[in-house]
């Protein structure tokens, strides 16, 4: 009768070893994710910028044209519709949206004209042609353009399917989390 007792004890020991291993791996994974999150690291899954690991770098000056930034989009009707259509991923910004990675192409006081593409103060922006329909054939409405108001920025991505200020207009600079720095990325 000692054989079944020994077998049961071995099974319990094996099970407790598996549970300990699982708990150790889970804690290590959660620790790594926490360090990465609080260290400003983010993973980009969208084609607007190269895919992979990015870092948010503190911006200790006013945002300027040419800055590649992480920004939380405002909670407005355009962003709610974009989220509903699947243009924006879920994340920890207000409204449950992930931060956007975009380049600032105009700041307060600059004139944005939108036609077949975008011009800033009369200078055409490369790779800024507007799309009239999204990937599912739904109509896209371009922004009206005009002078970028104080405290706002106009964002752009050269990716043809990017959802950026061409469609939602300027957004508050207060939503900028910091500069976007590539760490380990891949541009398909």
Secondary structure, 3 states (H helix, E strand, C coil): CHHHHHHHHHHHHHHHHHHHHHHHHHHHHHHHHHHHHHCCEEEECCCCCCEEEEEEECCCCCCCCCCEEEECCCCCHHHHHHHHHCCCCEEEECCCECCEEEEEEEECCCEEEECCCEEECCEECCCCCCCCECCCCCECCCCCCEECCCCEEEEECCCCCCCCHHHHCCEEHHHEEEEEEEEEEECC
